[in-house]
Protein backbone atom coordinates (compact mmCIF):
# COMPACT_ATOMS: atom_id res chain seq x y z
CA UNK A 1 0.00 0.00 0.00
CA UNK A 2 1.46 3.34 -0.95
CA UNK A 3 1.76 6.25 1.44
CA UNK A 4 -0.32 8.46 -0.85
CA UNK A 5 -3.18 5.95 -0.78
CA UNK A 6 -3.18 5.85 3.01
CA UNK A 7 -2.99 9.64 3.35
CA UNK A 8 -5.80 10.31 0.86
CA UNK A 9 -8.00 7.67 2.47
CA UNK A 10 -7.49 9.06 5.97
CA UNK A 11 -8.09 12.64 4.78
CA UNK A 12 -11.28 11.59 2.99
CA UNK A 13 -12.58 9.76 6.05
CA UNK A 14 -11.73 12.75 8.24
CA UNK A 15 -13.51 15.13 5.88
CA UNK A 16 -16.60 12.93 5.85
CA UNK A 17 -16.54 12.76 9.65
CA UNK A 18 -16.49 16.57 9.93
CA UNK A 19 -19.34 16.74 7.42
CA UNK A 20 -21.35 14.31 9.53
CA UNK A 21 -20.73 16.41 12.64
CA UNK A 22 -21.81 19.59 10.82
CA UNK A 23 -25.00 17.89 9.64
CA UNK A 24 -25.86 16.56 13.07
CA UNK A 25 -25.40 19.85 14.93
CA UNK A 26 -27.34 21.62 12.14
CA UNK A 27 -24.86 24.38 11.47
CA UNK A 28 -26.36 27.41 9.80
CA UNK A 29 -24.07 27.11 6.77
CA UNK A 30 -25.22 23.54 6.17
CA UNK A 31 -28.86 24.51 6.53
CA UNK A 32 -28.44 27.41 4.10
CA UNK A 33 -26.69 25.30 1.47
CA UNK A 34 -29.16 22.44 1.77
CA UNK A 35 -32.14 24.76 1.45
CA UNK A 36 -30.60 26.35 -1.67
CA UNK A 37 -30.23 22.84 -3.13
CA UNK A 38 -33.83 22.01 -2.25
CA UNK A 39 -32.97 19.35 0.32
CA UNK A 40 -35.43 19.16 3.23
CA UNK A 41 -33.90 19.45 6.70
CA UNK A 42 -35.56 16.17 7.64
CA UNK A 43 -33.10 14.41 5.31
CA UNK A 44 -30.00 15.70 7.13
CA UNK A 45 -29.80 12.89 9.71
CA UNK A 46 -30.13 10.27 6.96
CA UNK A 47 -27.49 11.98 4.84
CA UNK A 48 -25.22 12.21 7.87
CA UNK A 49 -25.69 8.50 8.45
CA UNK A 50 -24.77 7.70 4.88
CA UNK A 51 -21.67 9.86 5.09
CA UNK A 52 -20.71 8.15 8.35
CA UNK A 53 -21.05 4.78 6.64
CA UNK A 54 -18.88 6.07 3.80
CA UNK A 55 -16.17 7.13 6.24
CA UNK A 56 -16.38 3.77 7.99
CA UNK A 57 -16.17 1.98 4.65
CA UNK A 58 -13.05 3.90 3.72
CA UNK A 59 -11.38 2.98 6.98
CA UNK A 60 -12.44 -0.66 6.71
CA UNK A 61 -11.11 -0.73 3.15
CA UNK A 62 -7.84 0.68 4.40
CA UNK A 63 -7.60 -1.95 7.11
CA UNK A 64 -8.83 -4.87 5.06
CA UNK A 65 -8.00 -4.40 1.38
CA UNK A 66 -8.85 -8.02 0.66
CA UNK A 67 -12.54 -7.21 1.07
CA UNK A 68 -12.30 -4.86 -1.92
CA UNK A 69 -10.40 -7.44 -3.94
CA UNK A 70 -13.01 -10.09 -3.15
CA UNK A 71 -15.81 -7.73 -4.13
CA UNK A 72 -14.07 -6.92 -7.39
CA UNK A 73 -13.58 -10.60 -8.13
CA UNK A 74 -17.24 -11.33 -7.45
CA UNK A 75 -18.26 -8.55 -9.85
CA UNK A 76 -16.00 -9.95 -12.59
CA UNK A 77 -17.51 -13.41 -12.14
CA UNK A 78 -21.03 -11.99 -12.30
CA UNK A 79 -20.25 -10.09 -15.51
CA UNK A 80 -18.77 -13.20 -17.13
CA UNK A 81 -21.86 -15.22 -16.18
CA UNK A 82 -24.19 -12.56 -17.57
CA UNK A 83 -22.24 -12.43 -20.84
CA UNK A 84 -22.34 -16.21 -21.14
CA UNK A 85 -26.11 -16.15 -20.54
CA UNK A 86 -26.54 -13.51 -23.25
CA UNK A 87 -24.64 -15.64 -25.77
CA UNK A 88 -26.81 -18.69 -25.13
CA UNK A 89 -30.11 -16.85 -25.50
KAZIZI-V473133 format. One record per pair of residues at least 12 apart in sequence whose C-alpha atoms are under 7 Angstrom apart, sorted by the first residue. I is the first residue (numbers start at 1). GAP is how many residues later the second one is. D is the distance in Angstrom with one decimal. If there is no record, write none. Layout:
((I GAP D) (I GAP D))
This chain:
((9 49 6.4) (13 42 4.5) (13 45 6.3) (13 46 6.9) (16 35 6.0) (16 36 6.8) (16 39 5.8) (17 35 6.4) (17 38 6.6) (20 28 4.7) (20 31 6.3) (20 32 6.3) (23 21 6.0) (23 22 6.9) (23 25 6.0) (24 21 6.3) (24 24 6.8))
